[in-house]
Amino acid sequence: MNLATLAFAYARRRPLATFLNVLLLAVGVATITLVILVSDELEQRMQREASGIDLVVGAKGSPLSIVLAGVYHVDVPPGNIPLAAVEALARNPLVREVIPLALGDSFRGYRIVGTTDAFVAHYGATLRAGRLWKAPMEAVLGSDVARGTGLAEGGRFAGSHGLAEGGGEHGDANYRVVGVLAPTGTVVDRLVLTGIDSVWAVHDAHGHGDAHAEDTADGDAKPPEREVTLALVKYRSPLAAASLPRAINGETVLQAAAPAYESARLFSVFGVGTGVVRGFALLLIGASALGLFVALTQALDERRRDLAIMRTLGASRARIVGVLLLESIGLTALALAIGLVAAHAVAASLGTLIPEAAPLAAGAARWRADEGWVVILALGAGIMAAALPAWRAYRLDVAAILSEG
């Protein structure tokens, strides 16, 4: 009988203890692996979506809200800003490009973004069908929007007021779908894109543009001052980072926020939560190693006579130690495989379990380098759990045990 067969036979003699130890270790491995998968994919996605955007400018308020609304489209912006101020910023010699954004409406939870062709070009998006908008009330759908709503080229829809599902519908202002974008793996997939003039037209029709209208001497009203919500800014040179944000915040009505800084600050806060979860997972792994140690120690006491007989039949000390080590490592490897597979399966199912987290499921099939540390940690815990029982088995007094009868 070889070592593996003997170790497996010993594990089967205590099925409940074996099952519980494997389950506890598998849960710990799955938990810490899932945290690694989600946090790594989230960090990479945030970096990818903010890539190439040096500043986001908006109304005075929270810089973090401006970045979340302008880059990731997951927050409500602090207000609107004059289009004239954005155009003046675009003429600044330190600025290479400004991409204006007009927000305010949504469709079935997907945000409608008024912008320019430069926004599509920035994310490297390509058309899967149709064309880009050319006239007011024409819209292009991101791939997730098209899949989630069932709309295609030629379809029509009405936006809802507000940036979340449930707002009042602009039923008399219908958009016509003229194009659908191919998947990009960025925030564009979750947006409905149109021209800024479309957003103005919808809100002018509902009286939202009247706040800035002024009566002239002959009683006629001036057209409302045009506004946008945010603008994405690209520097002409890295030297702009030293002076442009300070100048914008101190000398204009705009608020400048750097995506790189705000994203790092957000992720540091998020990292506290993931650190707690990782700590809990490590505690589970430690508890499972302790349980395995107790089980092996108890099993050694029960097997002392069997092991002594094996020694008299010619089994070496190394063979006896090998049986205990192989039993522990085998159970650990089984738990490790179950935990890793379960973590990747849950990550792949995030879109079904939590629709808002669907983008994070894209990287579920990829192996992360940090998972190698999980493997090392788990196997190390299994070896440590078997170390003392194996040492005791190595020092067994065969004559004393057999003389006990």
N, C-alpha and C positions, 0 to 999 in steps of 0.2 A: 504494500500500500504506500503510495507516494505522499509527500507532505501536503499537497493541495487537497487530496481526497480525505486525508485524516483531519485536516483543519476544518473542512466543510462538514464532516461527520460530527465533530465536536460542536460546531455552531448550530447544527440541527437539533442537538440534544436539549437546547434551551430556546425554543422558537419564539416565545413571547419576549424574553429579554433581548434576543437578537433583533427582532422586529422593531422594538422600541428604540434601541440604540441606533439602528440604521435610520429610522424615521427622524429622530431628533437631529442627527448629524446632517441628513439630507435637507431638512428645513433650514438649518443654519447656513448651509452652503447655498441653497436656493435664494435665501434672503439677501445675503451679501452679494451674490452674483447679480441678482436683479437690480440692486442699487447701483452696481458698477455699470451695468448695461444702460440703464435709464439716464443716470447722471452723465455718463460719457457721451451718449447720443444727444442729450440736451445741450451739453456744452459745445459739442461740435456743430450742432444746428444753429445755436445762437451765434457762434463765431462766423459761420458760413453766411447767415442772413445779414449780419452787420458788416461783412467784408466790403471794403471799398467806400463805405460811408464814414466820412470824418466827423461830421456834425449833423445834428438834427435841430432845427430851430422851430420854435412855436411861440405861443403866448406865454407871458410871465407865469411861472408856476413851478411845479416839481420837475426837475430835469429827468428823473427816472420815469415819470409818467409820459413825458415827451418822447423818450426813447422807446418805451414799451408800445406807445401808440403809433409812432412813426416808422419803426423798424420791424417790430414783431406783431403789431396790430392786435394787441391783447389788452389794451387799456383805453380809457377815455381821455382824449387830449384836453388840456386846460381851457381851450377856447380858440377863437380864430385870430388871424393876423392879417394886416392889410397887404394886398397883392403888391402895392407900390413899394412896401418895405422889402418884400422878397425880391422884386426886380432891382431895387437899389443894391441889395446884397449880391445879386448875380453880376453886377458891374464892378464889384470890388476886385482889384488886381490880384488879391490873394486867393480868389475863388476861381476854380476851373469850371465847375458845373453846379447848377442848382436845379433840383427836381421838385416842383411843387406838388402837394397832395391836398385834396379837398375831401374831407370825410363828413359823415353825418348820417348816412343811411346804411341799411343792410338788406339782405335778401335771405330769408330762412337762416339767419344767424351768420351768414357770410357777409363780410364788409364790402360795401361799394366804395371804390376809391377813384376819385377823379384825378387824373394825372396826365402826363405826356408820354410820347413814345420812348423817351429816355428812360423811364421807369422799367419798361419791358426790356430794353437793351441792357440796363444795368445788371439785371438778374440772368441775362443770357437766355431768356425765354424764347421759344420758337412756337410757331402756330402748328397745331395738329389739324385744324380745319378752319376754313374761312380766311378772314383778314382782320387787321386792326381797325379800330373805330376811326371814322373820318368826319362824321357829322354828329350833332347833338342827339342824345338818346340812343346811341349805338353802344353796345357793350361787348366786352370780351371776357370769357369765363376762364378761371384757372381750372386745372384738371380735376382737383377735388370738388370744386363747385359743380362742374358738369356731371361728375359721377354721383354726387350727393343729391342733386336736384333733378336729374334726368333731362335737363335742358340741353339743346344742341343748336347748331347754327340755324337761324331762322325763327327760333322760339322767342316768345315775349314774356316779360315779367314786370311786376311793379315793386319798387323798393319800399321798405318800411322805415319810418322815421326812427332814428336812434341807431346805436351800434350794437344792439342786442336784439334777439328775436322777441317779437311781441309788441313792437311799436306800431303806431297807426300807419296804415298803408297809404302810399301815394297812388291811389287807384286810377287817377286820371293822367298819370305820367308814366307810361309804359316804355321800358327799354326793349330794344330789339337786339337779339344776340347775333353778332356778325362774325364771331370767331371763337375758337376754343384753343387754349394753349396746351402744349405738351407738358407732361410732368417735369418739374425742375428740382424737386426736393427742397424748395424754399417756400417762403411765405406767399409767393405769388400763386401757388397752387390753391390757396384758400381765399383768394380775392376775386371780386368782380371789378374789372377795370373799365373805365370809360373816360371821356374827356372832361376837363374841369367845367367846361361850359354846360355839360349835361347836369352836373350837380347844381350849378347856379340856376339853370332853367327850372329844375324841380322845386327848389326852395323859393325862387321868385314867384312861382305860380301859387305857392302856399303862404305867401306873405312874410316869409322869413327874411327877405332882403329889405323890408321897409324901414328897418330900424335906423338905417343910415341915410335915408332919403331926406332931402331938404327942400322946402318950398322956396321958389324964386319969387321975385317981386311981382311977376304977373300971375302968380298962383300955380304955375306949372311945377311939378316935382322933378328934381334932378334924379338921374339914375342912381341906384345905391352904390356905395363904394365897394368895389369888389374885394373879396377876402378869400383866403385859402386857410387851411387848418395847420399845416406843417410844411416844412421844406427839408429835403435831404441835400446836404452840402458836401462837395468834394474839394479838397485843397488843391491849389496849383502847385504848391511845394510844401514839404514837411515843416518849413519855417513858419507857416501860417498858424500852426498849432500854438505857438508861443504868444500870439497877439490877437488873433481873430476872435476867439471865444470871449476874451475879456472886453474887446471893443464892442461886440454885439450886445453883451449883457449890460455894459455900462452906458452905451451911447445910443441905443435904439430901443424900440418898444418890444423887441424880440428877446427870447430866452434861448440860449445855446446850450446844448447838451452833447457830450461826447459818448457815442455808443460803447466804445471800448471800455471807458471808465465806469459807466453806469452798469454795463453788463457784468463787469468784474465785481462791482459792489453787490449786485443782485445775486450773483452766484456764490459770493462769500456768505450771504445770509442763507441761501438755499443749502450751502454746504454744511451748515450747522445741523439742519434736519437730517441730511444724509449721513452725517457723522454719528448721530444718535442711533439711526437704524443700523449702521454698520457695527456700532458697539453692541447693540442687541444681538445681531447675528453672531458676532464673536463670542458673546456670552453663551449662545446656544451651542456653538461648536465646542467651547470649553466644557459645558455641561455634558455634552454627548461624550467627550473624551473621558470625563470623570466617570460617567456611567459605564463606559466600555472598560475602564480600569477596574471598577468594582466587579463587573461581570467576569472579567478574566481572572481576578483574584479569587472570587468564589469558585469559579470553574476549576482553578488550579487545586484548591483544597479538595474538590470532589474527585479530581483525576490523579491525585498523588499516587495511588496504588497502581493505576493503569500505566502511568509514566515510569514507575519503578520497574514494573514487569517489562516494559519496552526496553529499559536499560539492560536488564538481565538477558534479554533476547538479542542484544548486540547493538541497540540504538545508541548513538553517540550523544554526548551532551549537546552538541551543536544541532543535532536533529530535533531534540526535544525543544530547544529554544526556538528553532525554526518553525515548529508547529504553532506555537503561541504567537510568534510575530506574524506568520502568514495568516492566521485566523484574524488578528486585529487589522492587518493591512487589507485583507480581502473584504472585510465588512466596511472598512473606511472607503475603499475604492468603489464598492457598490453604492454606498450613500453619496459619494462624490458624483458618480455618474448620474444617479437619480436627480440630485440637486441641480447639476448643471443643465440637464435636459429640461427639467421643470422650469428653471429660470428663463431659459431661451424661449420655451413654449409660452410662458406667461407674457414675456416681452413681445412676442409675435402676435399675441391676442389682445394687446392693449387697445387697438383700434375698435375691437368688438366690445371689450369691457368698458372702456372709457373713450367715447368718440373723440373728445377733445385731445386725447393723447395719441391719436392715430399716427401722427408724424414720427413719434418716437419709436414706433414698431419697425421702421424701415431698416434699422441696423441690427435687428434681432439675430440674424443669421451670421453675423460677423463675430469672430473670436477677438476678445480684448486682451491686451498684454497683462492687465491686472488680474485676469482670471487665472493666469499661471501662479500668482501668489496665493490664490484661494486653494489651488491644487496642492501646493507645497505646504500651506498651513494645515489643511485637512489631513494629508498623509503624515505630516509631522505629529499632529495630535494623536493619530492612530498608533504611531511608533512609540510615542511617549506613554500612551496608555498601557502598552504591552511591555514596557521596559522593566518595571519592577517585577511583575509576575514571571517574565522570562528569566530574570536574574535568580529568582527563587527556584524556578524549575532547574536552572543550571546547577544550583547548589544542593539539590535533593540528596538526602542520605538514603541510598537505596536499601542498605542492610537494615537500618532502623525502621523504615516504612514497612518492609516485608515482615519484620519480626513482630509487628503489631498484630499480625494475624489478619 
